[in-house]
Amino acid sequence: MNIIDPNNPKWEPLAYGLRESVTYHERDGAPILILNFPLKVVVLASEWKGVLRLFSNRNFLALEKITSQLGHLDPDKIENFLDDLVRKGFLERKGFSALREYPLVSIIIPVRNRPDEIRACLSSLRRLDYPSQKIEIIVVDDASSDHTPDVVAEFPVTLIALQDHRQASYCRNLGAQKAGGDILAFIDSDCLADVMWLKELVPAFKDFTLGAVGGMVDACDGQKALDRYEKVKSALKISAWFKHSRQGDNFFYVPACNLLVQRDVFLKLDGFREDLHVGEDVDFCWRLQDCGYHVEYRPVGKVYHRHRNRWLSFCRRRFDYGTSEPMLQQMHAKRIKRIVFPPGETLFWCTLIAALFLKSLLMGVLAGISFGLHALIRYKMVRRRNVPLTLLRITTAISRSYLAFIYHCSTFVSRYYLIWSIIVFPFYPAVASSIVGMHLLAGLGEYYIKRPRLNALSFVFYFTLEQLSYQLGVWWGCIRRVYFKPVNPQIAVKRPV
């Protein structure tokens, strides 16, 4: 049941609609949704036909209207099913899901020597649209040497003051042990919570298999170019779309600065590893999934983070993130990094590159033939299954998949091997030029996708700084541990199911 709050101008009931790139069809009485890219088809039960016909008018339907069309089904199950279609890219959602009764939430904030930031953070929590009697705020001061504890004492919160500096993981774990809430909500002291933070994320726990949920980490507005870069490219910004650990990404996680966890699950896992000072949220989310719970990311429930907007601190933080990757992969050896080389895309690009290097018209013709055969085979497959797809639509989807493949290959090279272009240039200038070319392709692709308030040259400059800093950290961690799997992934021809 959705409860509309007329006193909150941000409130609107939960509603769903078709994405622009999705079309609705019917086959033998069964409703079909087709996503253009990546090309995906889902066939639904005939009872959904009435709802999907309304969707096909490109209108958003309130959840209450949908449930009234499917009155014999559990509304929570309908919502979970629609959310699954959102994660798969077929639907969009807007508005808020509400609960009849909200659980007690314990908000836990570690802080050290940040008086101005913690004041702003706690002030933002005062404005939360959530039942005040259902909120408990615990601030764990990590042995601050300034007046941070005095600032915290100005607010009606529980303050735990440490005498010795113990790092954020210890502080979060201690706060969780003292907490009385059913849900633990972690936020960092340099973050501001959106007024709807909890109300947008807490309803996710209607799915009882969910151990944790994370929301969007947006950037506080800043005047510097680096602020505008972080606004779209922060390492804390997971996605603009819903994501779920059921989607098969073994490396999926959500950052600790905007993380809600079932308290019982958190304590069962002994919380964050206290010997980790970077990557502790990644480790926790992976251990949670290994224990059979799921993790979800929702691009709502925002917190606003003050990013490091000076070059040196920006590069140092990216370097730290890089050093954590070899450590985490060695700790979680079952999580094997793979890079996928699908046969059709691989054959096309290898043949085309050979044609360019050898200046061979024949190789160019062979590349075109391989593309045409791929499109024709795919077209015959879908026609056998009676899926209403035209050859043009299939060809367009395959073209986009070929471009996506070369973009993802370029992204990997840029992420881990750009530094080698400097090292090998005196000996192999063609190899170095190829690496730089792939890096530029990745950077310009990111620029086109993210659409920042920066010109392309500035964006690629900061992108280059980020890539070099991160991979220096990765290679440093690999060398220290004599463990090179992060930069030497397994080659696969298709993604694992």
N, C-alpha and C positions, 0 to 999 in steps of 0.2 A: 504493500500500500504506500503510495506517495502522499506525503503531507505537505501542502503548500503553505509557506510562511509569508503572508502578505506584508509583514513588517521588514522583510529583508529584500532589498531591490535586486540582489544577486541570485535570489532563489527562483528556479523554474523547474517544473516537473521533469522527470527523466523521460527522454524520448529517443527514438531510433529512426534512422532513414538510410536509404541506399547511398553508397558512395557514388560519386560522379562517374567513375570508371567501371561501374557494375551495371549490367543489363539483366532484365527479368524475362524469362521465357517459360513456356509450358510444354511438356513432352508427355504424351499419353496420360494427361490429367495430373501429372506431377510437376510442381513448381521447380524451376531451375534458376540459379544465379550464376552469372559468368563474370569473372573479374578479368579485365583486359591485361594487366601486368602486375605481378607475374600471372600468366594465363592459368586460371584455376576455375573449376566448375564444382558446384555443390548442388545435389539433388535433395530436396526436402520432402517430408511427408505431405500428403495431399491436404491435410487439415490446415496447413500454413498458407494455402492458396489465397484465401480471402485477405489475409494480412499483407501478403506480398503484392497483391494487385493494388492495394492502397499505397504500398511503398513505391510502386512503379510510377506513380504520379509525381515522384520527387518531393513528396512531403514528409516531414518528420511526424511520426505517430507517438503520442504519449503512451507510456507503458500501460497505463490503466485502460486505454482503448484497445491495446493489443491483447491484454489479458481478458477483456470482455469478449473478444472474438474467439478466445480459446478458453472458455470458462471452466472446462473440466480439468485443466492443467494447473499445477501449483504455480502461483505467480513468481515465487523465488526461482523455481526451475526454469520458467520462461525467461526471466532476467538473466540467469546464468547462461542459457543457451544463446540468447541474443548477444551477450557479451563475448561469447566464443566466436560468433560471426564477426563481431567488431575486430577481435584480435586477428582473425584470418583475412581481414581486409574487405569483407563484403558489405559491412554496415558501418555507419557512423553513429555516435551517440552524443547527446548533449543534455544538460540539466543534471538533476541530482536524484539519487535514490535515497529514500528516507527509511528510518526504522521506527517501529512503534515505541520502542524503549532503547535509549542509548546506553552502552556500557560505560563503566568507569574507566577513564583513560589516565594513565600516569605519564606525564611529559617529563622526560629526563634530559638535562642539559649539562654537559661537562664544560668547564670554563677555566681559563688561566690568564690572568693579566689582560682582561678585556673589559674594562669598566663601561666604556661607552657602548660597545657592542651588546653586552648583556642587558644593559638598560633598554636599548632599542628592541632587543629580542623579547624581553619580558613584557614590554609595553604592547608589542604586537599580539602576544598571547592573551592579554587582557581583552582584546577586541574580538576574540574568537566567537563565532556563532555556534556555540555548543552549550548544553546545559551546564551552568557554572558548578552545580553540585556534583557533576560527573567528571570534573577535572581536578587532577592533583598534579602540582608542578614541583619537581625535585631538581635543585641545582647542586651539582657537586663541584666545589671549588678545588682545583688541583694545586693547592699550596701557592696561591697568588702572592706576589711580593708587593702589590700595590693595594689600592682601596676597592678592588673588585668585590670582596665580601660585603663591604659597607653598602655598595650599590644594591646588591642582591637583597640585603636586609630591608631595603625600602619597600619591597614587594611582599605580598602575602603568599610566600612560597616556603617550602622546606629547604633549608640550606645545610649541606653537609660539607664541612671545611676540613680538608686534609692538611696535615702538617708536613708531609713529604710529597714531592712531585712524583706522580705515578702514571701519567699519560691517560689519554681519553678512554681507552678500552677498560681500564680498571675503574675509572669514574662511572662509565655507563653501567658496568656490572654491579657496582656498589649501589647505584641508584635503583637498579632493577630489584635488588635484594630487599631494599627498603620500601619498594612500591606496593601499593595495595590494589592497583587497577587490574582489570582483566586484559587490557591492551596496554602495551608499552609503546610510547611514541617518542622517538629519538629525534632531536633537532640540535644543531650546533649553535654555539653562542654568537657566531657571526652571521646568523640567518634571521630573517623576519618571516613570520607565518602569515599567510593569507587568511582572511577572515573565515573562509570556508574550508580551511585545511583539514580539520578532523571530519567534518560532516561529509566531505567528498570521499575520504579514504576509509573510514570506519565501516561503512556498509559493505565493503568488499568481503568482510569476514562472514557474510551470509554463506559463503562457500566454506564449508567446514574443513575442507582439505587444505585451505590456505594457511600457511604458517606466518607469512609476512607479506606486506604490501608496501610499495614505495610510491611516492608522488613526484611530480616535476620539481626540479631544482632550477629555478630561473635566476637570472643575474639582476642585482640591483642596478638601476640605471646609473651610468657613469658618463663622464665627459670625454675620457680618453679613448683613443682608437682601440687600445687593448681591451677596454671594457666592452666595446661593441663586438670585438672578436669573441670574447668569452660569452657574450649574450647568446651566441648561436653555436659555439664550438667547445663549451666547457666540458671537461671530462665527467662532470657530475650530471650532465643533461643526457639522459638515456635515450629518449626518443620522443617523437611527436605522436606516436601511436601506442595503443595498449600492447603490452607484452606479457607473456606467461611462461613459466618454466615447462609447461606441458608442450610447448612448441619445439622442444628438442634441442635447445641451445645449452650445452653443458657448461658454458662460461657465463651464463646469465646471472646478474646480480643487481641489486639496487643499493645506492650509497646510504651510509649511516646518518647523514645529515637530514634525511627525510624518510624515515623508516618506521613503520608500525609493525609490531610483532605480538603474537599471542604470548602473554606472560608465562604460562605453563610451558609452552614450547621453548621459549628463551631460556628458562631455568633448567629445563631438561637437557639442553645442549651446553650448559655452563657458560652461556653468553659468548662474548667476544674473547678471542685469544689475547691474553694480556701481554704476551711476548711480541706481539705484532704492533708496530707503530704506524704502519701504512699497509693498506690492503686487508685490514681486519674485517671490514664489511663484506668484502668478496669471500673471504674464508668462511664467514658465518653463513652467508647465503648458500654456499656450496655444501657445507655440512648439513644445513637444514634440508636441502633437497635430497642429500644422500640418506637422510632418515625418513624419507617418504612424504615430506610435506612439500607444498608448492609455494612459489614466490611469484608475485604479480607486480607489474609496474603499470601505473595509470598516469596519463599525462594531465592530471588534475591534482587537486590537493597541494597547491604550490607552496614552496618556501622560496624566499629570495635571498641569495647568497652574495656576500661581499667577496668577490674574487680578488686574487692578487693581481694588481694592475701595474706592477713595475716589472720591467724585463727580467731582472735577476731573480726575483722571487717567483715569477711565472715559470722561468726555465728550471729553477731548482725544484719546484713542486712537480713538474713533469718528469724530471730526472728521478725523483723519489718514487713516483708511480711506476716508472720503468723498472727500477730495481726490484719492485715487489713481484713482477710477473714471473721471473724464474723461480723465486722462492715459493710462490703460490702453486705453480705447476708442479714443482718437485714435491710439495706437501700433498697435492691431490693428483697423484700420478695417473689415476683412472681417466682424468680429463685430458684427452689426447687432442691436440690441435691438428686440424686437417685443413688442407686447401684443396678445393674441388676443381678438377679439370674435366668438365663434361665432354664426351667424345665429339659431338657436333661442333661446339664452339672452339674446342682445341684444334680440330682438324682445319677449320676455316681460317683461324688466325695464323696457325703455323704455315699454311699454304700461302696466305696473303703476304705474310712477312717475307717468306722465301721469294715470292714473286718480286717484291720491292728490292730486296738485296741483290737478287740475281738478275733483275731487270728482264724477267721472263714473262712473256705474254701467256705462254702455255700454263704456267703456275697460277696466273691470275684467273684464267678461264677455269681451271680446276677448282679454285676457291669458290667461284660463282656456282659451279656445278654442285659442289658439296652443300652450299647453302640451299640451292633449289631442291635437292633431294631430301634434305632435312625437313623443309617446309612441306613437301609433297607427302612424305611418310607420316608426318604429324597430322596432316589434313585427312589422310585416309583412315588413320586411327580414330579420330574423333567422329568421322562420318559413320564408321562401323558401329560406334556407340550411340548414334543418332543424336549427337549434340549439335545444336544449331549454330555452327561457326563457319564463317566464310573463309576461303583461302586467303583473302586479303587480311582478315583479322589475325589469322594464324601467322602469316608472313610478318606482319607488323610486330606481333608478340615475340617471334623468334629474333627479329632484328634488334629489338630492345634487350633481349637476353644476351645476345652477342656483345652488345655495347656494355651491358652490366658486367659481363665476364671480364672484359679487358680492363674495365674500371676497377673491379675488385682486385685483380692481379696487380694493377698499378698502386692501389692503396696498400697492399701488403708490402710491396717493394719500398714504397715511400716510408712506411711505418718502421721497417726494420733494417733497410739496406741503403738508405740515402747516404749515410756517412761513408760507405765504401766507395762511393763515386769520387770522393776526394782522394782516397788512398790509392785507388787503381788508375786514376786519370793519367799519370805519367807513363804508365806501362800499357794500358788498354783504354785509350781515349774513346773508342767506339762504345765499349761497355759502359764507361762512366757517362757518356752522353745519353745512352739508352736509359740508365737509371734516373738521371735528371729529367729526361723526357717523361718517364712514367710518373715521377713525382709531380711534375707540373700538371700532367693530366689529372692526377688524383686531386691536387689542390684546386684546379679550375672546376672539376666536377663537384667538389665540396662547396665551392663558391656558388655554383649554379643551384645546388640543392638547398643550401642554407639561406641564401639571399640576405646577406648581412648588410648593415648600414655602413659599409666600407667599400672603397673601390677595390677592384680585383688585385691590383699590385700590392696594396697594404694587406689584404687578406692572405695572399700567397706568402708574403713576408712572415707574418705571424704563424702561418701554417708550417712554414719551413723551420722556424724557431722551435715550435712545438715538436715536430717530428724528430729533429736532431736531438733535442733534450731528452725526449722519451727513449729513443733508441740507444743513446749513450748509457742511460740507466739500465736498459735491458741487457746490452752487451757487457756492461760492468758486472751486473748480477750473474750473467751466464759464466763469465770468466772466473769470478770468485768462487762459484759453486761447481765449476767444471760440468755444467749442465746446459746443453744447447738446444733442447727441444723447443723452446719458445721461438727460436729463429730458424728452426729446421723442422717444419711440420710434415706430417704424413701426407702423401699424395693420394687422392681418391678420385674416382670417376663419377661418383654420385654421393649425395649427402646421406648419412646414416639415418635410418627411419627411427 
